[in-house]
Amino acid sequence: MTNQDPTASPTFETAAMMLGTDKLRGYCLEMICADFLAGANLENEDPTVLLRSMSRFFKFLPGDQRQAFLHEVTEKAS
């Protein structure tokens, strides 16, 4: 993939924005692949891959966003 790839560039930019702008492209690619695999495994009714993917993304949220996420998840689970 090159930087001129019209599909990959916006994808990496979005991943970098979500993960933090200091993340390397290789790390962004790892997260993109994890997200893809989580979605693909849902078709096979295996939610463990999705849970692992969500857990990895969660740790990159700033503290206030972590708390907001936990609050929302807790409210919807009740």
Secondary structure, DSSP 8 states (H G I E B T S, - for coil): --TT-TTHHHHHHHHHHHH-TT--HHHHHHHHHHHHHHHHHHTTT-HHHHHHHHHHHHTTS-HHHHHHHHHHHHHHH-
